[in-house]
Amino acid sequence: MTEVADIVRQYGNAYRKTHKLPLNQLRTLRAIEICRTKELGGHVDECEACGHIRISYNSCRNRHCPKCQFLKKEKWLEARGKELLPVPYFHVVFTIPDTLNPLALRNQEVVYNLLFKAASETLTALIRTRLGAQAGFICVLHTWGQNLMDHPHVHCIVTGGGLSPHGWISSKRKFFLPVKVMSRLFKGKFLSFLKTALDTDIDRLYAKEWVVYCKPPFNGPESVVTYLGRYTHRVAITNRRIIGMEEGKVSLFFKDYSDGNKKKIMTLDATEFIRRFLLHVLPDKFVKIRYFGFLANRNRKACLDKCRRLLGVKPCSERIPETWQETLLRITGVDITLCPLCQGRMKPKEMILSLRGPP
């Protein structure tokens, strides 16, 4: 199976030589290139019963690497699953017009932060006005579309109700907030923030309708966790979508939303594939998952305890700390401490030192 790492290893050097890349993109290419190779070091395990040798190389742990997010995602999902309440949850998406995409690419940190700010303030204001309560919501930034081009938008998972001075107030089961009102308020806030931050002329964008949509509520807390698992720790493209690479061309699957979500095949030059992939490398230390309302980090535990008391829910018990091998076994059923040949016990034999020097 062709992976993003294969494309980067074969064409990454040529791309670096012909393009002046910022440091965060250079580091991402390098990390993906050497992920799970001897350059990062690793360890050797030996079966106590049959003597079978297994060599495992270390992963790069870069957040843009398609192979390095699984355990991190699963642990995050478990933590969020403990915070779910027995209330409806709504999915709201805020998108900026594509005419702003070039500006967003040149000012990623500024524009993406404003996207979070405008979306969160829109939800907070409308929920407070219409429900008289403070909801809790998680916002996740995505910067790509199915064709790997830039398409900044924020996915929000919002509780259908919230805390008020009088207790818990629930929203209507099948209706959350009017989409047109959300869209216009979001547009006004975002453009106001943008005008102040970048001092740019954007008056023409006030007349354009902005895309904000709200999906029907999830079918229970389990479906919320399933959804979050698909969206929170994703990178621009997974290895499963790549069909193959031949003669400098990369073929991949994509969904054509303009044609009934039909699954189609796209073929790109390898250098164009790398260019599009790098569009979605976030600035260093940029936080792409953020929490608001009663889920905000500062007061989350106290607010959740209050919500549970009001809703008659028992808090989840704390899990006993475990190793990553135990976590992998519990989640996937795969026990990597067993020999793949005789099911004997694998034991560490030696370490493989990294070929890299200190940073």
Backbone hydrogen bonds in HBPLUS format (Angstrom, degrees):
<---DONOR---> <-ACCEPTOR-->    atom                        ^
c    i                          cat <-CA-CA->   ^        H-A-AA   ^      H-
h    n   atom  resd res      DA  || num        DHA   H-A  angle D-A-AA Bond
n    s   type  num  typ     dist DA aas  dist angle  dist       angle   num
A0006-ASP N   A0003-GLU O   3.04 MM   3  5.24 123.8  2.37  99.9 113.5     1
A0007-ILE N   A0003-GLU O   3.31 MM   4  6.75 155.9  2.38 150.7 156.1     2
A0008-VAL N   A0004-VAL O   2.98 MM   4  6.27 161.1  2.02 154.6 160.2     3
A0009-ARG N   A0005-ALA O   2.86 MM   4  6.01 158.9  1.90 149.6 155.4     4
A0010-GLN N   A0006-ASP O   3.10 MM   4  6.23 150.5  2.19 142.4 149.6     5
A0011-TYR N   A0007-ILE O   2.90 MM   4  5.93 159.2  1.94 151.2 157.1     6
A0012-GLY N   A0008-VAL O   2.65 MM   4  4.39 137.0  1.83 127.5 133.3     7
A0015-TYR N   A0011-TYR O   3.11 MM   4  6.31 153.9  2.18 147.5 155.2     8
A0016-ARG N   A0012-GLY O   2.91 MM   4  6.16 156.6  1.97 152.4 158.6     9
A0017-LYS N   A0013-ASN O   3.06 MM   4  6.30 150.1  2.15 147.9 155.5    10
A0018-THR N   A0014-ALA O   3.31 MM   4  6.48 139.2  2.48 140.4 149.4    11
A0019-HIS N   A0015-TYR O   3.07 MM   4  6.05 119.3  2.45 145.3 159.1    12
A0025-GLN N   A0022-PRO O   3.17 MM   3  5.58 127.6  2.46 107.2 119.5    13
A0026-LEU N   A0022-PRO O   3.10 MM   4  6.40 157.4  2.15 153.1 160.2    14
A0027-ARG N   A0023-LEU O   2.91 MM   4  6.12 163.2  1.94 155.6 159.5    15
A0028-THR N   A0024-ASN O   3.13 MM   4  6.21 149.7  2.23 132.9 141.0    16
A0029-LEU N   A0025-GLN O   3.01 MM   4  6.23 166.1  2.03 152.1 154.7    17
A0030-ARG N   A0026-LEU O   3.04 MM   4  6.24 164.0  2.06 150.0 154.6    18
A0031-ALA N   A0027-ARG O   2.87 MM   4  6.02 159.0  1.92 147.8 153.9    19
A0032-ILE N   A0028-THR O   3.02 MM   4  6.21 168.7  2.03 156.4 158.4    20
A0033-GLU N   A0029-LEU O   2.98 MM   4  6.05 151.8  2.06 144.4 152.9    21
A0034-ILE N   A0030-ARG O   3.12 MM   4  6.36 149.7  2.22 150.7 156.0    22
A0036-ARG N   A0058-ASN O   2.90 MM  22  4.96 133.8  2.11 145.1 148.4    23
A0040-LEU N   A0037-THR O   3.16 MM   3  6.00 157.4  2.21 122.7 126.6    24
A0041-GLY N   A0038-LYS O   3.00 MM   3  4.90 153.1  2.07 100.2 108.8    25
A0355-LEU N   A0039-GLU O   2.98 MM 316  4.75 146.0  2.10 114.8 125.6    26
A0058-ASN N   A0041-GLY O   2.85 MM  17  5.88 168.5  1.87 150.3 149.6    27
A0042-GLY N   A0352-ILE O   2.83 MM 310  4.77 154.4  1.90 130.3 133.7    28
A0352-ILE N   A0042-GLY O   2.81 MM 310  4.77 175.6  1.82 124.9 123.4    29
A0043-HIS N   A0056-SER O   2.92 MM  13  5.57 154.7  1.98 154.6 162.9    30
A0056-SER N   A0043-HIS O   3.00 MM  13  5.57 174.1  2.01 170.1 172.0    31
A0044-VAL N   A0350-GLU O   2.79 MM 306  5.26 164.1  1.81 165.4 165.6    32
A0349-LYS N   A0044-VAL O   2.73 MM 305  5.46 163.9  1.75 161.3 157.0    33
A0350-GLU N   A0044-VAL O   3.35 MM 306  5.26 156.6  2.41 130.7 135.9    34
A0045-ASP N   A0054-ARG O   2.88 MM   9  5.21 168.8  1.89 155.3 158.6    35
A0054-ARG N   A0045-ASP O   2.90 MM   9  5.21 161.3  1.94 151.0 153.7    36
A0046-GLU N   A0347-LYS O   2.85 MM 301  5.42 164.5  1.87 154.2 156.5    37
A0347-LYS N   A0046-GLU O   2.85 MM 301  5.42 165.4  1.87 141.0 144.4    38
A0047-CYS N   A0052-HIS O   2.88 MM   5  5.11 150.8  1.97 141.3 150.9    39
A0051-GLY N   A0047-CYS O   3.09 MM   4  4.70 137.5  2.28 117.8 127.0    40
A0048-GLU N   A0345-ARG O   2.95 MM 297  5.79 169.5  1.96 158.6 159.6    41
A0065-CYS N   A0062-ASN O   3.08 MM   3  5.44 166.6  2.09 115.8 119.8    42
A0068-CYS N   A0065-CYS O   3.36 MM   3  5.61 170.8  2.37 114.3 116.9    43
A0073-LYS N   A0069-GLN O   2.85 MM   4  5.84 155.4  1.91 152.0 159.2    44
A0074-GLU N   A0070-PHE O   2.95 MM   4  6.25 161.7  1.99 155.1 160.0    45
A0075-LYS N   A0071-LEU O   2.98 MM   4  6.16 162.4  2.01 152.1 156.0    46
A0076-TRP N   A0072-LYS O   3.07 MM   4  6.20 155.9  2.13 143.6 150.5    47
A0077-LEU N   A0073-LYS O   2.87 MM   4  6.10 156.7  1.92 152.1 158.8    48
A0078-GLU N   A0074-GLU O   3.02 MM   4  6.23 155.0  2.08 145.5 151.6    49
A0079-ALA N   A0075-LYS O   3.14 MM   4  6.38 156.7  2.19 144.4 150.0    50
A0080-ARG N   A0076-TRP O   2.97 MM   4  6.28 156.8  2.02 149.8 156.4    51
A0081-GLY N   A0077-LEU O   2.76 MM   4  5.91 148.2  1.86 147.2 156.8    52
A0082-LYS N   A0078-GLU O   3.27 MM   4  6.51 143.4  2.41 141.8 148.8    53
A0083-GLU N   A0080-ARG O   2.97 MM   3  5.14 142.9  2.11 101.7 113.1    54
A0084-LEU N   A0081-GLY O   3.38 MM   3  5.43 160.3  2.42 101.2 106.8    55
A0087-VAL N   A0085-LEU O   2.79 MM   2  5.53 139.6  1.95 103.9  92.7    56
A0160-GLY N   A0088-PRO O   2.66 MM  72  4.95 149.7  1.75 161.7 150.9    57
A0218-PHE N   A0089-TYR O   2.99 MM 129  5.76 155.7  2.05 158.9 165.7    58
A0090-PHE N   A0158-VAL O   2.76 MM  68  5.12 162.9  1.79 153.5 156.7    59
A0158-VAL N   A0090-PHE O   2.81 MM  68  5.12 165.4  1.83 151.2 155.8    60
A0215-LYS N   A0091-HIS O   2.85 MM 124  5.36 161.8  1.88 162.8 164.3    61
A0092-VAL N   A0156-CYS O   2.88 MM  64  5.04 160.5  1.92 146.5 152.3    62
A0156-CYS N   A0092-VAL O   2.72 MM  64  5.04 150.3  1.80 158.9 167.0    63
A0093-VAL N   A0213-TYR O   2.94 MM 120  5.53 160.5  1.98 160.1 166.4    64
A0213-TYR N   A0093-VAL O   3.19 MM 120  5.53 152.8  2.27 143.3 151.3    65
A0094-PHE N   A0154-VAL O   2.99 MM  60  5.26 159.4  2.04 147.7 153.2    66
A0154-VAL N   A0094-PHE O   2.88 MM  60  5.26 157.0  1.93 149.3 156.7    67
A0095-THR N   A0211-VAL O   3.18 MM 116  5.59 146.2  2.30 167.9 178.0    68
A0100-LEU N   A0097-PRO O   3.02 MM   3  5.78 163.7  2.04 120.9 126.1    69
A0101-ASN N   A0098-ASP O   3.06 MM   3  5.12 158.8  2.11 104.6 111.4    70
A0104-ALA N   A0100-LEU O   2.90 MM   4  6.15 153.3  1.97 154.5 163.4    71
A0105-LEU N   A0101-ASN O   2.93 MM   4  6.20 154.0  1.99 155.3 161.4    72
A0106-ARG N   A0102-PRO O   3.19 MM   4  6.43 149.5  2.29 143.4 150.7    73
A0107-ASN N   A0103-LEU O   3.05 MM   4  6.17 130.3  2.31 139.1 152.2    74
A0107-ASN N   A0104-ALA O   3.23 MM   3  5.06 133.5  2.46  91.7 104.4    75
A0111-VAL N   A0107-ASN O   2.96 MM   4  6.04 175.5  1.96 173.5 172.5    76
A0112-TYR N   A0108-GLN O   2.87 MM   4  5.81 167.6  1.89 158.0 162.3    77
A0113-ASN N   A0109-GLU O   3.12 MM   4  6.01 153.0  2.20 136.0 143.4    78
A0114-LEU N   A0110-VAL O   3.03 MM   4  6.25 152.6  2.11 145.9 153.9    79
A0115-LEU N   A0111-VAL O   2.90 MM   4  6.14 142.5  2.04 144.0 154.7    80
A0116-PHE N   A0112-TYR O   3.16 MM   4  6.49 157.1  2.22 146.0 150.0    81
A0117-LYS N   A0113-ASN O   2.96 MM   4  6.21 163.0  1.99 147.3 152.5    82
A0118-ALA N   A0114-LEU O   2.83 MM   4  5.92 169.8  1.84 152.2 154.3    83
A0119-ALA N   A0115-LEU O   3.08 MM   4  6.08 163.5  2.11 144.2 149.3    84
A0120-SER N   A0116-PHE O   2.91 MM   4  5.98 169.4  1.92 155.1 158.4    85
A0121-GLU N   A0117-LYS O   2.99 MM   4  6.03 160.8  2.03 146.0 151.9    86
A0122-THR N   A0118-ALA O   2.98 MM   4  6.00 147.7  2.08 140.5 149.4    87
A0123-LEU N   A0119-ALA O   3.09 MM   4  6.35 168.1  2.11 152.5 154.5    88
A0124-THR N   A0120-SER O   2.93 MM   4  6.03 165.7  1.95 149.2 154.0    89
A0125-ALA N   A0121-GLU O   2.96 MM   4  5.91 164.6  1.99 141.8 146.3    90
A0126-LEU N   A0122-THR O   3.09 MM   4  6.20 170.5  2.10 152.5 155.3    91
A0127-ILE N   A0123-LEU O   2.98 MM   4  5.96 164.9  2.00 152.4 157.0    92
A0128-ARG N   A0124-THR O   3.01 MM   4  6.05 156.8  2.07 143.8 150.6    93
A0129-THR N   A0125-ALA O   2.94 MM   4  6.10 155.0  2.01 144.7 152.0    94
A0130-ARG N   A0126-LEU O   2.85 MM   4  5.91 169.8  1.86 152.6 155.5    95
A0131-LEU N   A0127-ILE O   2.83 MM   4  5.34 150.0  1.92 134.6 143.6    96
A0132-GLY N   A0128-ARG O   2.92 MM   4  4.44 127.9  2.20 106.0 119.4    97
A0134-GLN N   A0163-LEU O   2.75 MM  29  5.08 153.1  1.82 139.4 147.8    98
A0163-LEU N   A0134-GLN O   2.94 MM  29  5.08 145.4  2.06 141.3 131.6    99
A0294-PHE N   A0135-ALA O   3.19 MM 159  6.28 148.2  2.29 119.6 128.2   100
A0159-THR N   A0136-GLY O   3.07 MM  23  5.68 157.5  2.12 159.2 166.4   101
A0137-PHE N   A0292-PHE O   3.27 MM 155  5.42 165.1  2.30 126.8 129.4   102
A0292-PHE N   A0137-PHE O   2.93 MM 155  5.42 158.4  1.98 163.6 168.2   103
A0138-ILE N   A0157-ILE O   3.04 MM  19  5.28 150.5  2.13 141.1 147.2   104
A0157-ILE N   A0138-ILE O   2.90 MM  19  5.28 156.4  1.96 150.7 158.0   105
A0139-CYS N   A0290-ARG O   2.85 MM 151  5.28 169.6  1.86 156.6 160.1   106
A0290-ARG N   A0139-CYS O   2.91 MM 151  5.28 164.2  1.94 153.7 159.0   107
A0140-VAL N   A0155-HIS O   2.79 MM  15  5.15 155.9  1.84 149.8 158.2   108
A0155-HIS N   A0140-VAL O   2.90 MM  15  5.15 161.8  1.94 154.8 153.1   109
A0141-LEU N   A0288-LYS O   2.94 MM 147  5.24 161.6  1.98 152.1 158.0   110
A0142-HIS N   A0153-HIS O   2.90 MM  11  5.47 170.2  1.91 175.0 173.0   111
A0153-HIS N   A0142-HIS O   2.84 MM  11  5.47 156.6  1.90 166.7 165.1   112
A0151-HIS N   A0143-THR O   2.71 MM   8  4.96 167.5  1.72 123.1 125.5   113
A0145-GLY N   A0149-MET O   3.14 MM   4  5.79 134.9  2.36 153.3 163.1   114
A0148-LEU N   A0145-GLY O   3.01 MM   3  5.27 159.9  2.06 117.0 119.0   115
A0171-SER N   A0160-GLY O   3.13 MM  11  5.18 171.4  2.14 112.3 111.6   116
A0162-GLY N   A0169-ILE O   2.86 MM   7  5.50 147.1  1.97 147.5 157.6   117
A0169-ILE N   A0162-GLY O   2.92 MM   7  5.50 166.4  1.94 160.9 165.3   118
A0164-SER N   A0167-GLY O   2.81 MM   3  5.20 141.0  1.97 147.3 160.2   119
A0167-GLY N   A0164-SER O   3.08 MM   3  5.20 170.8  2.09 113.8 115.7   120
A0182-MET N   A0178-PRO O   3.08 MM   4  6.38 161.0  2.12 151.7 157.4   121
A0183-SER N   A0179-VAL O   2.83 MM   4  6.04 162.1  1.87 155.1 160.1   122
A0184-ARG N   A0180-LYS O   3.04 MM   4  6.21 165.6  2.06 149.1 151.7   123
A0185-LEU N   A0181-VAL O   3.05 MM   4  6.13 162.6  2.08 149.9 155.1   124
A0186-PHE N   A0182-MET O   2.87 MM   4  5.91 163.2  1.90 151.4 156.9   125
A0187-LYS N   A0183-SER O   2.92 MM   4  6.06 160.4  1.96 145.6 151.3   126
A0188-GLY N   A0184-ARG O   3.02 MM   4  6.15 165.5  2.04 145.2 149.0   127
A0189-LYS N   A0185-LEU O   2.98 MM   4  6.18 164.2  2.01 151.9 156.2   128
A0190-PHE N   A0186-PHE O   2.87 MM   4  5.98 173.1  1.88 157.7 160.1   129
A0191-LEU N   A0187-LYS O   3.01 MM   4  6.05 173.2  2.01 154.6 156.8   130
A0192-SER N   A0188-GLY O   3.09 MM   4  6.06 152.1  2.17 138.9 147.0   131
A0193-PHE N   A0189-LYS O   2.93 MM   4  6.15 164.7  1.96 155.6 159.4   132
A0194-LEU N   A0190-PHE O   2.82 MM   4  6.01 161.3  1.85 153.4 159.4   133
A0195-LYS N   A0191-LEU O   2.90 MM   4  5.93 160.3  1.94 144.9 149.8   134
A0196-THR N   A0192-SER O   3.24 MM   4  6.41 154.8  2.30 142.8 148.7   135
A0197-ALA N   A0193-PHE O   2.91 MM   4  6.12 157.4  1.96 150.2 157.0   136
A0198-LEU N   A0194-LEU O   2.92 MM   4  5.91 171.7  1.93 157.2 158.6   137
A0199-ASP N   A0195-LYS O   2.92 MM   4  4.86 130.2  2.18 122.6 132.0   138
A0205-LEU N   A0202-ILE O   2.99 MM   3  5.65 154.0  2.06 119.1 126.4   139
A0206-TYR N   A0203-ASP O   3.15 MM   3  5.71 163.0  2.18 116.1 121.1   140
A0208-LYS N   A0205-LEU O   3.32 MM   3  5.29 147.8  2.43  97.1 106.1   141
A0223-SER N   A0220-GLY O   3.18 MM   3  5.77 130.2  2.45 112.7 123.0   142
A0224-VAL N   A0221-PRO O   3.02 MM   3  5.05 127.1  2.31  96.5 111.1   143
A0225-VAL N   A0221-PRO O   3.16 MM   4  6.56 156.5  2.21 155.3 159.6   144
A0226-THR N   A0222-GLU O   3.04 MM   4  6.34 159.0  2.08 147.4 153.5   145
A0227-TYR N   A0223-SER O   2.95 MM   4  6.05 158.2  2.00 140.3 146.0   146
A0228-LEU N   A0224-VAL O   2.90 MM   4  6.15 167.2  1.91 153.8 157.3   147
A0229-GLY N   A0225-VAL O   2.95 MM   4  6.13 150.9  2.03 146.9 154.7   148
A0230-ARG N   A0227-TYR O   2.95 MM   3  5.28 134.4  2.16 105.1 117.7   149
A0231-TYR N   A0227-TYR O   3.25 MM   4  6.54 138.8  2.43 146.4 157.9   150
A0231-TYR N   A0228-LEU O   3.14 MM   3  5.21 130.3  2.40  96.9 109.9   151
A0232-THR N   A0228-LEU O   2.91 MM   4  5.57 169.9  1.92 157.8 157.6   152
A0241-ARG N   A0238-THR O   3.19 MM   3  5.76 151.5  2.28 112.3 119.2   153
A0242-ILE N   A0239-ASN O   3.16 MM   3  5.48 155.2  2.23 108.1 115.4   154
A0253-PHE N   A0241-ARG O   2.83 MM  12  5.20 157.7  1.88 150.5 157.0   155
A0243-ILE N   A0251-SER O   2.78 MM   8  5.35 152.2  1.86 135.6 143.4   156
A0251-SER N   A0244-GLY O   2.98 MM   7  5.54 170.6  1.99 161.1 164.0   157
A0246-GLU N   A0249-LYS O   2.90 MM   3  5.30 154.6  1.96 149.9 157.0   158
A0249-LYS N   A0246-GLU O   2.99 MM   3  5.30 151.5  2.08 110.4 119.4   159
A0270-ALA N   A0248-GLY O   2.87 MM  22  5.44 155.0  1.93 147.5 144.3   160
A0250-VAL N   A0268-LEU O   2.69 MM  18  5.25 167.8  1.71 162.7 166.7   161
A0268-LEU N   A0250-VAL O   2.84 MM  18  5.25 162.2  1.87 151.5 154.6   162
A0252-LEU N   A0266-MET O   2.87 MM  14  5.42 156.1  1.93 155.2 163.3   163
A0266-MET N   A0252-LEU O   2.83 MM  14  5.42 167.6  1.84 163.3 167.3   164
A0254-PHE N   A0264-LYS O   2.90 MM  10  5.45 146.3  2.01 148.0 151.5   165
A0264-LYS N   A0254-PHE O   2.80 MM  10  5.45 174.7  1.80 169.4 169.9   166
A0256-ASP N   A0262-LYS O   2.88 MM   6  5.36 167.9  1.90 152.2 154.6   167
A0259-ASP N   A0256-ASP O   3.03 MM   3  5.41 159.5  2.07 110.8 117.4   168
A0261-ASN N   A0256-ASP O   2.97 MM   5  4.87 122.0  2.32 136.4 138.1   169
A0262-LYS N   A0259-ASP O   3.35 MM   3  6.03 148.9  2.45 114.1 120.7   170
A0272-GLU N   A0269-ASP O   2.99 MM   3  5.13 118.9  2.38 100.1 115.6   171
A0273-PHE N   A0269-ASP O   2.86 MM   4  6.19 152.9  1.93 155.7 164.6   172
A0274-ILE N   A0270-ALA O   2.99 MM   4  6.30 158.4  2.04 148.6 153.4   173
A0275-ARG N   A0271-THR O   2.95 MM   4  6.17 155.6  2.01 141.7 148.9   174
A0276-ARG N   A0272-GLU O   2.94 MM   4  6.15 165.6  1.96 151.3 154.1   175
A0277-PHE N   A0273-PHE O   2.93 MM   4  6.13 156.1  1.99 148.0 155.4   176
A0278-LEU N   A0274-ILE O   2.96 MM   4  6.13 158.6  2.01 151.8 156.5   177
A0279-LEU N   A0276-ARG O   3.22 MM   3  5.24 142.4  2.37  96.6 107.2   178
A0280-HIS N   A0277-PHE O   3.24 MM   3  5.98 163.4  2.26 117.2 121.6   179
A0281-VAL N   A0278-LEU O   3.25 MM   3  5.30 170.9  2.26 111.2 110.7   180
A0286-PHE N   A0283-PRO O   3.11 MM   3  5.51 154.3  2.18 135.9 133.6   181
A0295-LEU N   A0292-PHE O   3.15 MM   3  5.30 152.0  2.23 126.0 125.8   182
A0296-ALA N   A0293-GLY O   3.14 MM   3  5.52 167.3  2.16 113.5 116.4   183
A0300-ARG N   A0296-ALA O   3.04 MM   4  5.51 113.5  2.50 154.6 171.2   184
A0303-CYS N   A0299-ASN O   2.98 MM   4  6.02 166.2  2.00 161.6 166.2   185
A0304-LEU N   A0300-ARG O   2.84 MM   4  5.93 162.0  1.87 156.1 161.2   186
A0305-ASP N   A0301-LYS O   2.98 MM   4  6.14 157.7  2.03 147.8 154.1   187
A0306-LYS N   A0302-ALA O   3.10 MM   4  6.34 152.6  2.17 142.3 149.5   188
A0307-CYS N   A0303-CYS O   2.88 MM   4  6.18 156.5  1.94 149.1 155.7   189
A0308-ARG N   A0304-LEU O   2.90 MM   4  6.12 161.2  1.94 152.7 157.0   190
A0309-ARG N   A0305-ASP O   3.07 MM   4  6.31 156.2  2.13 144.0 150.3   191
A0310-LEU N   A0306-LYS O   3.01 MM   4  6.26 162.1  2.05 151.5 156.0   192
A0311-LEU N   A0307-CYS O   2.90 MM   4  6.06 147.1  2.01 147.2 156.6   193
A0312-GLY N   A0308-ARG O   2.79 MM   4  5.66 110.6  2.28 139.4 154.3   194
A0313-VAL N   A0308-ARG O   2.81 MM   5  4.67 166.6  1.82 136.8 140.8   195
A0312-GLY N   A0309-ARG O   3.35 MM   3  5.09 153.6  2.43  93.9 101.5   196
A0327-THR N   A0323-THR O   2.97 MM   4  6.30 153.7  2.04 147.3 155.1   197
A0328-LEU N   A0324-TRP O   2.93 MM   4  6.09 159.3  1.97 144.1 149.3   198
A0329-LEU N   A0325-GLN O   3.03 MM   4  6.26 155.2  2.09 143.1 149.6   199
A0330-ARG N   A0326-GLU O   2.98 MM   4  6.17 160.6  2.01 147.9 152.9   200
A0331-ILE N   A0327-THR O   3.00 MM   4  6.15 154.6  2.06 150.9 157.5   201
A0332-THR N   A0328-LEU O   2.89 MM   4  5.76 167.0  1.90 150.4 154.9   202
A0333-GLY N   A0329-LEU O   2.78 MM   4  4.55 137.0  1.97 119.6 130.8   203
A0338-LEU N   A0335-ASP O   3.25 MM   3  5.91 168.8  2.26 117.3 119.8   204
A0346-MET N   A0337-THR O   2.74 MM   9  5.17 177.8  1.74 153.1 153.1   205
A0339-CYS N   A0344-GLY O   2.66 MM   5  5.02 154.8  1.72 145.7 151.0   206
A0343-GLN N   A0339-CYS O   2.93 MM   4  4.46 138.7  2.11 125.9 132.6   207
